[in-house]
Amino acid sequence: MKSTQLLCALCLSLAGQIAYAGPKIDHWVAPTGARVFFVENHSLPILDVQVDFVAGTAYDPPDKNGLAALTQGLLDMGVQGMDETQISNRLADLGAQLAGGADHDRASVNLRTLSTADKRIPALDIFRTVLTSPQFPPEVFDRERARTVAALKDALTRPEAIAGKAFWAAMYPTHPYGRQATPETVSALERSDLADFYRSHYTAKQATVTIVGDLARSQAEELAQQLTAELPTGAGATATAPAPPRLPEASEQRIAHPAAQAHLLMGLPALKRGDPDYFPLIVGNYSLGGGGFVSRLMKEVREKRGFAYSVYSGFQPLLQNGPFLIGLQTKKLQANDALKVTRDVLAGFLAEGPSAAELQAAKQNLVGSFPLRLDSNRKILENVAVIGFYGLPLNYLEHYAENIEKVKASDVRAAFARHVTLENMVTVVVAGE
């Protein structure tokens, strides 16, 4: 009986080690200067490739907000030898998918393709062309600029968009993270602005290439070189990373709106990628507002008082301190009461930290759900791309569960005390008058 129990325990231990083992990440610098991160995986005939550039919205010139996003959006809408329809049709014929986007720190372009040579080679050739020879056709530029302006004008009527814009502006009043596109700034952009931004920011030395899937190391080395060899040189230009943001003074902003629901956001700049407090903060946040129905905010705001259908909290780490935020929607007449309860719950958590039961539940969920973050090539790509772009340790995923497990309640209290300060908390309420 004892031997059977011992065998079961050993099997469970091994299963746990297998479940939480991160992928093996190879890293090198290509001859072009691009940093490359590669995970070899032959379980499926699929290849995922992502190229990230130091070209996010924080690098918009002060008078050209919206430039980074528009530049990224037009990369695949006309290249040397192909218009946007031809690009789309060729990728569809190959069964390949091209996507991307721009956030505050980076602009990304990614490709998913079958790994067989007859599909992979032509798909990657299109991908390389999109990266290295976008034409920004005048008629496409005019159309997409007009679409962007229309979308921005529409956003100015929606309470959730109004709240988000005001919230970021309040958190980062003088910092690039607080810069936001407006109909006026986008309308003023010229096609030459996109070409200039591309040439100065989409360079090999500012590129991070992530490759995951059915490819050998030697093939991955060749691929990374091919994708980045013809990128702009940038004439020696290097994007200057944004400086650390200054903490704002506590404030509350009320914005009138006819919506039936009030939109509440509160938070402050709090956490950057690679900060050693990351794990205590995410463990603590699970108990505060990140754990759904088991979180304190959900219990106090929704279950006990019925103020909101959903309330949440979270950290968004960036190259410099990204926000900690709490958000909810509630009826207009309940906005003040809901805000008071939310503030009381946060103050109580900062003073007490998580209980022993809350801490254990948070660890179990975060560790137990971690394998789901790595259960597909695409998810592995997303995680490895973050590791590569932000310079996190290559064994970051391998030690993720271990770093969660060793968090103590005192670590959570200390980390929150360092990063979430009530005297620097900004609050925005839209339609709560």
GULUMBA-752036 format. One record per residue (C-alpha): residue number from 1; x, z, y. Coordinates in Angstrom, 1 decimal, decimal comma. Layout:
+-----+--------+--------+--------+
: num :     c1 :     c3 :     c2 :
+-----+--------+--------+--------+
: NUM :      X :      Z :      Y :
...
+-----+--------+--------+--------+
//
This chain:
+-----+--------+--------+--------+
: num :     c1 :     c3 :     c2 :
+-----+--------+--------+--------+
:   1 :    0,0 :    0,0 :    0,0 :
:   2 :    2,8 :    0,9 :    2,4 :
:   3 :    4,7 :   -2,3 :    1,6 :
:   4 :    1,5 :   -4,3 :    2,3 :
:   5 :    1,0 :   -2,5 :    5,7 :
:   6 :    4,7 :   -3,1 :    6,5 :
:   7 :    4,4 :   -6,8 :    5,7 :
:   8 :    1,3 :   -7,1 :    7,9 :
:   9 :    3,0 :   -5,4 :   10,7 :
:  10 :    6,0 :   -7,6 :   10,4 :
:  11 :    3,8 :  -10,7 :   10,3 :
:  12 :    2,0 :   -9,6 :   13,5 :
:  13 :    5,3 :   -8,9 :   15,2 :
:  14 :    6,6 :  -12,3 :   14,3 :
:  15 :    3,3 :  -14,0 :   15,4 :
:  16 :    3,6 :  -12,2 :   18,7 :
:  17 :    7,1 :  -13,4 :   19,2 :
:  18 :    6,1 :  -16,9 :   18,4 :
:  19 :    3,0 :  -16,8 :   20,6 :
:  20 :    4,9 :  -15,6 :   23,6 :
:  21 :    8,1 :  -17,6 :   23,2 :
:  22 :    8,6 :  -19,9 :   26,1 :
:  23 :    9,7 :  -23,5 :   25,8 :
:  24 :   13,4 :  -24,3 :   25,7 :
:  25 :   14,2 :  -25,7 :   29,1 :
:  26 :   17,3 :  -28,0 :   29,6 :
:  27 :   18,6 :  -28,3 :   33,1 :
:  28 :   21,1 :  -30,6 :   34,8 :
:  29 :   21,8 :  -32,4 :   38,0 :
:  30 :   21,6 :  -36,2 :   37,9 :
:  31 :   24,3 :  -38,3 :   39,4 :
:  32 :   21,9 :  -39,0 :   42,3 :
:  33 :   21,8 :  -35,3 :   43,1 :
:  34 :   18,3 :  -34,7 :   41,8 :
:  35 :   17,7 :  -31,5 :   39,8 :
:  36 :   16,3 :  -32,2 :   36,4 :
:  37 :   14,3 :  -29,9 :   34,0 :
:  38 :   13,5 :  -31,1 :   30,5 :
:  39 :   11,4 :  -29,8 :   27,6 :
:  40 :   11,7 :  -31,8 :   24,4 :
:  41 :    8,5 :  -31,8 :   22,4 :
:  42 :    7,7 :  -34,3 :   19,7 :
:  43 :    4,5 :  -32,8 :   18,5 :
:  44 :    2,4 :  -35,5 :   20,3 :
:  45 :    3,3 :  -39,0 :   21,3 :
:  46 :    2,9 :  -38,1 :   25,0 :
:  47 :    5,3 :  -37,9 :   27,9 :
:  48 :    4,6 :  -36,1 :   31,2 :
:  49 :    6,9 :  -36,5 :   34,2 :
:  50 :    6,6 :  -34,9 :   37,6 :
:  51 :    8,8 :  -35,4 :   40,7 :
:  52 :    8,5 :  -32,8 :   43,4 :
:  53 :   10,0 :  -33,3 :   46,9 :
:  54 :   10,6 :  -30,8 :   49,7 :
:  55 :    7,9 :  -32,5 :   51,7 :
:  56 :    4,9 :  -30,2 :   51,8 :
:  57 :    2,7 :  -29,6 :   54,8 :
:  58 :    5,0 :  -26,9 :   56,2 :
:  59 :    7,4 :  -29,8 :   57,0 :
:  60 :    4,9 :  -31,6 :   59,3 :
:  61 :    6,3 :  -32,0 :   62,8 :
:  62 :    4,4 :  -29,6 :   65,1 :
:  63 :    2,5 :  -32,4 :   66,8 :
:  64 :    1,8 :  -34,4 :   63,6 :
:  65 :   -0,1 :  -32,1 :   61,4 :
:  66 :   -1,5 :  -34,0 :   58,4 :
:  67 :    1,5 :  -36,3 :   58,1 :
:  68 :    2,9 :  -34,9 :   54,8 :
:  69 :   -0,5 :  -35,1 :   53,0 :
:  70 :   -1,3 :  -38,6 :   54,3 :
:  71 :    2,2 :  -39,8 :   53,3 :
:  72 :    1,9 :  -38,5 :   49,8 :
:  73 :   -1,6 :  -39,9 :   49,4 :
:  74 :   -0,6 :  -43,4 :   50,3 :
:  75 :    2,5 :  -43,6 :   47,9 :
:  76 :    0,5 :  -45,4 :   45,2 :
:  77 :   -1,7 :  -47,5 :   47,5 :
:  78 :    0,6 :  -50,5 :   47,8 :
:  79 :    4,2 :  -50,9 :   46,6 :
:  80 :    6,7 :  -53,7 :   46,5 :
:  81 :    5,0 :  -56,5 :   44,4 :
:  82 :    1,7 :  -54,7 :   43,8 :
:  83 :   -1,4 :  -53,7 :   45,8 :
:  84 :   -3,4 :  -50,5 :   45,0 :
:  85 :   -5,8 :  -52,4 :   42,7 :
:  86 :   -3,0 :  -53,9 :   40,6 :
:  87 :   -1,3 :  -50,6 :   40,3 :
:  88 :   -4,5 :  -49,0 :   39,1 :
:  89 :   -5,4 :  -51,8 :   36,7 :
:  90 :   -1,9 :  -51,9 :   35,1 :
:  91 :   -1,9 :  -48,1 :   34,6 :
:  92 :   -5,4 :  -48,3 :   33,0 :
:  93 :   -4,3 :  -51,1 :   30,7 :
:  94 :   -1,4 :  -48,9 :   29,5 :
:  95 :   -3,6 :  -45,8 :   29,1 :
:  96 :   -1,4 :  -44,0 :   31,7 :
:  97 :   -2,5 :  -41,6 :   34,4 :
:  98 :   -0,8 :  -41,2 :   37,9 :
:  99 :   -1,6 :  -38,2 :   40,1 :
: 100 :   -0,1 :  -35,9 :   42,7 :
: 101 :   -0,7 :  -33,9 :   45,8 :
: 102 :    0,9 :  -31,9 :   48,6 :
: 103 :    0,7 :  -28,2 :   49,2 :
: 104 :    2,5 :  -26,1 :   51,8 :
: 105 :    6,0 :  -26,4 :   50,2 :
: 106 :    6,1 :  -29,6 :   48,1 :
: 107 :    4,8 :  -33,0 :   47,6 :
: 108 :    4,3 :  -34,1 :   44,0 :
: 109 :    3,8 :  -37,2 :   42,0 :
: 110 :    3,2 :  -37,1 :   38,2 :
: 111 :    2,7 :  -39,5 :   35,4 :
: 112 :    1,3 :  -39,1 :   31,9 :
: 113 :    1,9 :  -41,9 :   29,4 :
: 114 :    2,1 :  -42,5 :   25,7 :
: 115 :    5,7 :  -42,2 :   24,5 :
: 116 :    5,8 :  -45,4 :   22,5 :
: 117 :    8,2 :  -47,9 :   24,1 :
: 118 :    5,6 :  -50,6 :   24,7 :
: 119 :    3,5 :  -48,1 :   26,8 :
: 120 :    6,2 :  -45,8 :   28,1 :
: 121 :    8,6 :  -48,3 :   29,6 :
: 122 :    6,1 :  -50,3 :   31,7 :
: 123 :    4,3 :  -47,1 :   32,8 :
: 124 :    7,6 :  -45,5 :   34,0 :
: 125 :    8,5 :  -48,7 :   35,7 :
: 126 :    5,3 :  -48,5 :   37,8 :
: 127 :    6,0 :  -44,8 :   38,4 :
: 128 :    9,6 :  -45,6 :   39,6 :
: 129 :    8,2 :  -48,3 :   41,9 :
: 130 :    5,6 :  -46,0 :   43,4 :
: 131 :    8,4 :  -43,4 :   44,1 :
: 132 :   10,9 :  -45,8 :   45,6 :
: 133 :    9,1 :  -48,6 :   47,3 :
: 134 :    5,8 :  -47,5 :   48,9 :
: 135 :    4,8 :  -50,1 :   51,5 :
: 136 :    2,0 :  -48,1 :   53,4 :
: 137 :    0,0 :  -51,4 :   54,0 :
: 138 :   -1,4 :  -51,4 :   57,5 :
: 139 :   -5,0 :  -52,0 :   56,3 :
: 140 :   -4,8 :  -49,2 :   53,8 :
: 141 :   -3,2 :  -46,9 :   56,3 :
: 142 :   -6,1 :  -47,5 :   58,8 :
: 143 :   -8,7 :  -46,9 :   56,1 :
: 144 :   -7,2 :  -43,7 :   54,7 :
: 145 :   -6,5 :  -42,3 :   58,2 :
: 146 :  -10,2 :  -42,9 :   59,1 :
: 147 :  -11,3 :  -41,3 :   55,8 :
: 148 :   -9,1 :  -38,3 :   56,4 :
: 149 :  -10,4 :  -37,9 :   59,9 :
: 150 :  -14,0 :  -38,1 :   58,7 :
: 151 :  -13,3 :  -35,5 :   56,0 :
: 152 :  -11,8 :  -33,1 :   58,6 :
: 153 :  -14,8 :  -33,5 :   60,9 :
: 154 :  -17,1 :  -32,8 :   58,0 :
: 155 :  -15,1 :  -29,7 :   57,1 :
: 156 :  -15,6 :  -28,3 :   60,6 :
: 157 :  -19,3 :  -28,0 :   59,7 :
: 158 :  -18,8 :  -26,1 :   56,4 :
: 159 :  -18,5 :  -22,3 :   56,7 :
: 160 :  -16,0 :  -21,9 :   53,8 :
: 161 :  -13,7 :  -24,5 :   55,4 :
: 162 :  -14,0 :  -22,9 :   58,8 :
: 163 :  -13,2 :  -19,5 :   57,3 :
: 164 :  -10,2 :  -20,9 :   55,5 :
: 165 :   -8,7 :  -22,6 :   58,5 :
: 166 :   -9,2 :  -19,6 :   60,7 :
: 167 :   -7,8 :  -17,3 :   58,0 :
: 168 :   -4,5 :  -19,2 :   57,7 :
: 169 :   -4,2 :  -19,6 :   61,4 :
: 170 :   -4,6 :  -15,8 :   61,8 :
: 171 :   -2,1 :  -15,0 :   59,1 :
: 172 :    0,5 :  -17,5 :   60,3 :
: 173 :   -0,1 :  -17,9 :   64,1 :
: 174 :    3,4 :  -19,2 :   64,8 :
: 175 :    4,6 :  -20,3 :   61,4 :
: 176 :    4,5 :  -23,7 :   59,7 :
: 177 :    2,2 :  -22,3 :   57,0 :
: 178 :   -0,4 :  -21,9 :   59,7 :
: 179 :   -0,2 :  -25,5 :   60,9 :
: 180 :   -3,3 :  -27,5 :   59,9 :
: 181 :   -4,4 :  -31,1 :   60,2 :
: 182 :   -7,2 :  -31,7 :   62,7 :
: 183 :   -9,1 :  -34,9 :   63,5 :
: 184 :   -7,1 :  -35,3 :   66,6 :
: 185 :   -3,6 :  -34,9 :   65,0 :
: 186 :   -4,4 :  -37,3 :   62,2 :
: 187 :   -6,0 :  -39,8 :   64,5 :
: 188 :   -2,7 :  -39,9 :   66,5 :
: 189 :   -0,6 :  -40,7 :   63,4 :
: 190 :    1,0 :  -44,1 :   63,2 :
: 191 :    2,0 :  -46,1 :   60,1 :
: 192 :    5,6 :  -45,7 :   61,3 :
: 193 :    5,3 :  -41,9 :   61,1 :
: 194 :    4,6 :  -42,2 :   57,4 :
: 195 :    7,5 :  -44,5 :   56,8 :
: 196 :    9,9 :  -42,2 :   58,7 :
: 197 :    8,6 :  -39,1 :   56,9 :
: 198 :    9,1 :  -40,8 :   53,6 :
: 199 :   12,6 :  -41,9 :   54,3 :
: 200 :   13,7 :  -38,4 :   55,5 :
: 201 :   12,0 :  -36,3 :   52,9 :
: 202 :   11,6 :  -38,3 :   49,7 :
: 203 :   15,3 :  -38,3 :   48,9 :
: 204 :   17,1 :  -37,7 :   45,6 :
: 205 :   18,9 :  -34,7 :   46,8 :
: 206 :   15,5 :  -33,1 :   47,8 :
: 207 :   13,9 :  -34,1 :   44,5 :
: 208 :   13,1 :  -32,0 :   41,4 :
: 209 :   12,4 :  -34,0 :   38,2 :
: 210 :   10,4 :  -32,3 :   35,4 :
: 211 :   10,1 :  -34,1 :   32,1 :
: 212 :    8,1 :  -32,7 :   29,1 :
: 213 :    7,3 :  -34,4 :   25,9 :
: 214 :    8,3 :  -36,9 :   23,2 :
: 215 :   11,8 :  -38,0 :   24,5 :
: 216 :   15,3 :  -37,2 :   23,5 :
: 217 :   17,8 :  -35,6 :   25,9 :
: 218 :   19,8 :  -38,8 :   26,3 :
: 219 :   16,6 :  -40,7 :   27,2 :
: 220 :   15,6 :  -38,0 :   29,6 :
: 221 :   18,9 :  -38,2 :   31,4 :
: 222 :   18,6 :  -42,0 :   31,7 :
: 223 :   15,0 :  -41,6 :   32,9 :
: 224 :   15,8 :  -39,1 :   35,6 :
: 225 :   18,6 :  -41,3 :   36,9 :
: 226 :   16,3 :  -44,4 :   37,0 :
: 227 :   13,5 :  -42,6 :   38,8 :
: 228 :   15,8 :  -41,3 :   41,6 :
: 229 :   18,6 :  -43,9 :   42,0 :
: 230 :   16,7 :  -46,0 :   44,5 :
: 231 :   15,1 :  -43,2 :   46,6 :
: 232 :   16,0 :  -43,2 :   50,3 :
: 233 :   19,3 :  -41,7 :   51,2 :
: 234 :   17,8 :  -39,8 :   54,1 :
: 235 :   20,9 :  -40,6 :   56,1 :
: 236 :   22,2 :  -37,1 :   55,3 :
: 237 :   18,9 :  -35,4 :   56,4 :
: 238 :   17,9 :  -32,3 :   54,6 :
: 239 :   14,5 :  -30,6 :   55,1 :
: 240 :   15,0 :  -27,2 :   56,7 :
: 241 :   13,0 :  -24,5 :   54,8 :
: 242 :   10,6 :  -22,5 :   56,9 :
: 243 :   11,8 :  -19,2 :   58,1 :
: 244 :   10,2 :  -16,0 :   56,8 :
: 245 :    6,9 :  -15,4 :   58,6 :
: 246 :    6,4 :  -12,5 :   60,9 :
: 247 :    3,6 :  -10,1 :   59,8 :
: 248 :    0,6 :  -10,3 :   62,1 :
: 249 :   -1,1 :   -7,3 :   63,7 :
: 250 :   -4,4 :   -6,3 :   62,1 :
: 251 :   -7,3 :   -8,2 :   63,6 :
: 252 :  -10,9 :   -9,2 :   62,9 :
: 253 :  -12,4 :  -12,5 :   63,9 :
: 254 :  -16,1 :  -13,3 :   63,8 :
: 255 :  -17,2 :  -16,9 :   63,9 :
: 256 :  -20,9 :  -17,7 :   64,4 :
: 257 :  -22,5 :  -20,2 :   62,0 :
: 258 :  -26,1 :  -20,9 :   60,9 :
: 259 :  -25,4 :  -20,6 :   57,2 :
: 260 :  -27,4 :  -18,1 :   55,2 :
: 261 :  -24,4 :  -16,6 :   53,5 :
: 262 :  -21,5 :  -14,9 :   55,3 :
: 263 :  -18,0 :  -15,9 :   54,2 :
: 264 :  -15,4 :  -13,1 :   54,3 :
: 265 :  -11,6 :  -13,4 :   53,9 :
: 266 :   -9,0 :  -10,7 :   54,5 :
: 267 :   -5,3 :  -10,7 :   53,8 :
: 268 :   -1,7 :  -11,1 :   55,0 :
: 269 :    1,6 :  -12,8 :   54,2 :
: 270 :    2,8 :  -10,9 :   51,2 :
: 271 :    4,8 :  -12,6 :   48,5 :
: 272 :    7,4 :  -15,3 :   47,9 :
: 273 :    8,4 :  -16,9 :   44,7 :
: 274 :   11,1 :  -15,1 :   42,8 :
: 275 :   10,3 :  -11,7 :   44,4 :
: 276 :   11,1 :   -8,9 :   41,8 :
: 277 :    7,8 :   -7,2 :   42,7 :
: 278 :    5,8 :  -10,2 :   41,4 :
: 279 :    5,0 :   -8,7 :   38,0 :
: 280 :    3,9 :   -5,2 :   39,3 :
: 281 :    1,7 :   -7,0 :   41,9 :
: 282 :   -0,1 :   -9,3 :   39,5 :
: 283 :   -0,6 :   -6,5 :   37,0 :
: 284 :   -2,1 :   -4,4 :   39,8 :
: 285 :   -4,1 :   -7,2 :   41,2 :
: 286 :   -5,8 :   -7,7 :   37,9 :
: 287 :   -7,3 :   -4,2 :   38,3 :
: 288 :   -8,1 :   -4,6 :   42,0 :
: 289 :   -9,8 :   -8,0 :   42,1 :
: 290 :   -8,2 :  -10,5 :   39,7 :
: 291 :   -9,8 :   -9,3 :   36,5 :
: 292 :  -13,4 :  -10,5 :   37,0 :
: 293 :  -16,0 :   -8,0 :   35,9 :
: 294 :  -13,5 :   -5,3 :   35,0 :
: 295 :  -11,9 :   -5,2 :   38,5 :
: 296 :  -12,7 :   -2,5 :   41,0 :
: 297 :  -13,9 :   -4,9 :   43,7 :
: 298 :  -16,4 :   -6,5 :   41,3 :
: 299 :  -17,7 :   -3,2 :   40,1 :
: 300 :  -18,1 :   -1,7 :   43,6 :
: 301 :  -19,2 :   -4,7 :   45,6 :
: 302 :  -21,3 :   -6,5 :   43,0 :
: 303 :  -22,4 :   -4,3 :   40,2 :
: 304 :  -23,1 :   -1,1 :   42,1 :
: 305 :  -24,4 :   -2,5 :   45,4 :
: 306 :  -25,3 :   -6,2 :   44,7 :
: 307 :  -23,5 :   -7,3 :   47,9 :
: 308 :  -22,0 :  -10,5 :   46,4 :
: 309 :  -22,2 :  -12,6 :   43,3 :
: 310 :  -18,4 :  -12,9 :   43,2 :
: 311 :  -15,5 :  -11,1 :   44,9 :
: 312 :  -11,9 :  -11,6 :   44,1 :
: 313 :   -8,3 :  -10,9 :   45,2 :
: 314 :   -5,1 :  -12,6 :   44,5 :
: 315 :   -1,5 :  -13,5 :   45,5 :
: 316 :   -0,4 :  -17,0 :   46,4 :
: 317 :    3,5 :  -16,9 :   46,3 :
: 318 :    5,3 :  -19,6 :   48,2 :
: 319 :    8,8 :  -20,4 :   49,3 :
: 320 :    8,4 :  -17,8 :   52,0 :
: 321 :    5,8 :  -15,0 :   51,9 :
: 322 :    2,5 :  -16,5 :   50,8 :
: 323 :   -0,8 :  -14,7 :   51,2 :
: 324 :   -2,5 :  -11,8 :   49,5 :
: 325 :   -6,2 :  -12,3 :   50,0 :
: 326 :   -9,6 :  -10,9 :   49,2 :
: 327 :  -12,6 :  -13,2 :   49,4 :
: 328 :  -16,4 :  -13,0 :   49,0 :
: 329 :  -19,7 :  -14,3 :   50,2 :
: 330 :  -22,7 :  -12,2 :   51,0 :
: 331 :  -26,0 :  -12,3 :   52,9 :
: 332 :  -25,6 :  -12,1 :   56,6 :
: 333 :  -27,4 :   -8,8 :   57,0 :
: 334 :  -25,0 :   -7,3 :   54,4 :
: 335 :  -21,8 :   -8,6 :   55,8 :
: 336 :  -20,7 :   -5,4 :   57,6 :
: 337 :  -21,6 :   -3,2 :   54,6 :
: 338 :  -19,8 :   -5,5 :   52,2 :
: 339 :  -16,7 :   -5,6 :   54,4 :
: 340 :  -16,6 :   -1,8 :   54,6 :
: 341 :  -16,9 :   -1,3 :   50,9 :
: 342 :  -14,2 :   -3,9 :   50,3 :
: 343 :  -11,8 :   -2,2 :   52,7 :
: 344 :  -12,6 :    1,2 :   51,2 :
: 345 :  -11,8 :   -0,1 :   47,7 :
: 346 :   -8,5 :   -1,7 :   48,9 :
: 347 :   -7,5 :    1,5 :   50,7 :
: 348 :   -8,3 :    3,6 :   47,6 :
: 349 :   -6,3 :    1,3 :   45,4 :
: 350 :   -3,3 :    1,4 :   47,7 :
: 351 :   -3,4 :    5,2 :   47,6 :
: 352 :   -4,1 :    5,7 :   43,9 :
: 353 :   -2,9 :    2,6 :   42,1 :
: 354 :   -4,4 :    1,7 :   38,7 :
: 355 :   -5,6 :    4,3 :   36,3 :
: 356 :   -3,9 :    4,4 :   32,9 :
: 357 :   -6,9 :    2,6 :   31,3 :
: 358 :   -6,9 :   -0,1 :   34,1 :
: 359 :   -3,2 :   -0,6 :   33,6 :
: 360 :   -3,5 :   -1,0 :   29,9 :
: 361 :   -6,4 :   -3,4 :   30,2 :
: 362 :   -4,5 :   -5,5 :   32,7 :
: 363 :   -1,4 :   -5,8 :   30,5 :
: 364 :   -3,5 :   -6,7 :   27,4 :
: 365 :   -5,3 :   -9,4 :   29,2 :
: 366 :   -2,3 :  -10,9 :   31,0 :
: 367 :   -0,2 :  -10,9 :   27,9 :
: 368 :   -3,0 :  -12,0 :   25,6 :
: 369 :   -4,0 :  -14,9 :   27,7 :
: 370 :   -0,4 :  -16,0 :   28,5 :
: 371 :   -0,2 :  -18,4 :   25,5 :
: 372 :   -3,1 :  -20,4 :   26,9 :
: 373 :   -0,9 :  -21,2 :   29,9 :
: 374 :    1,4 :  -23,1 :   27,6 :
: 375 :   -1,0 :  -24,7 :   25,1 :
: 376 :   -0,5 :  -28,3 :   26,3 :
: 377 :    2,2 :  -30,6 :   27,6 :
: 378 :    0,5 :  -30,7 :   30,9 :
: 379 :    0,4 :  -27,0 :   31,3 :
: 380 :    4,1 :  -26,7 :   30,3 :
: 381 :    4,9 :  -29,4 :   32,8 :
: 382 :    3,1 :  -27,4 :   35,6 :
: 383 :    4,9 :  -24,2 :   34,7 :
: 384 :    8,4 :  -25,8 :   34,3 :
: 385 :    7,9 :  -27,7 :   37,6 :
: 386 :    7,4 :  -24,4 :   39,4 :
: 387 :   10,4 :  -22,9 :   37,8 :
: 388 :   12,5 :  -25,9 :   38,8 :
: 389 :   11,3 :  -26,3 :   42,3 :
: 390 :   11,5 :  -22,7 :   43,2 :
: 391 :   14,7 :  -21,9 :   41,3 :
: 392 :   13,3 :  -19,4 :   39,0 :
: 393 :   15,3 :  -18,3 :   35,9 :
: 394 :   15,1 :  -20,8 :   33,0 :
: 395 :   14,0 :  -18,0 :   30,7 :
: 396 :   11,2 :  -17,0 :   33,1 :
: 397 :    8,5 :  -18,0 :   30,6 :
: 398 :   10,3 :  -16,5 :   27,7 :
: 399 :   10,4 :  -13,0 :   29,3 :
: 400 :    7,0 :  -13,2 :   31,0 :
: 401 :    5,2 :  -11,0 :   28,5 :
: 402 :    8,1 :   -8,5 :   28,4 :
: 403 :    8,1 :   -8,2 :   32,2 :
: 404 :    4,3 :   -7,6 :   32,2 :
: 405 :    4,6 :   -4,9 :   29,5 :
: 406 :    7,2 :   -2,9 :   31,2 :
: 407 :    5,2 :   -2,4 :   34,4 :
: 408 :    4,3 :    1,2 :   35,2 :
: 409 :    1,6 :    2,5 :   37,4 :
: 410 :    4,2 :    3,8 :   39,8 :
: 411 :    5,7 :    0,3 :   40,0 :
: 412 :    2,3 :   -1,1 :   41,0 :
: 413 :    1,8 :    1,6 :   43,7 :
: 414 :    5,3 :    1,0 :   45,1 :
: 415 :    5,0 :   -2,8 :   45,1 :
: 416 :    1,6 :   -2,8 :   46,8 :
: 417 :    3,0 :   -0,3 :   49,4 :
: 418 :    5,8 :   -2,7 :   50,2 :
: 419 :    3,7 :   -5,9 :   50,3 :
: 420 :    0,1 :   -5,0 :   51,3 :
: 421 :   -0,1 :   -3,1 :   54,5 :
: 422 :   -3,4 :   -2,4 :   56,2 :
: 423 :   -1,9 :   -2,4 :   59,7 :
: 424 :   -1,1 :   -6,1 :   59,1 :
: 425 :   -4,4 :   -7,2 :   57,5 :
: 426 :   -6,3 :  -10,0 :   59,2 :
: 427 :  -10,0 :  -10,5 :   58,6 :
: 428 :  -12,2 :  -13,5 :   59,2 :
: 429 :  -16,0 :  -13,4 :   58,9 :
: 430 :  -18,0 :  -16,7 :   59,3 :
: 431 :  -21,8 :  -16,5 :   59,6 :
: 432 :  -21,7 :  -12,7 :   59,6 :
: 433 :  -22,9 :  -12,1 :   63,2 :
+-----+--------+--------+--------+
//
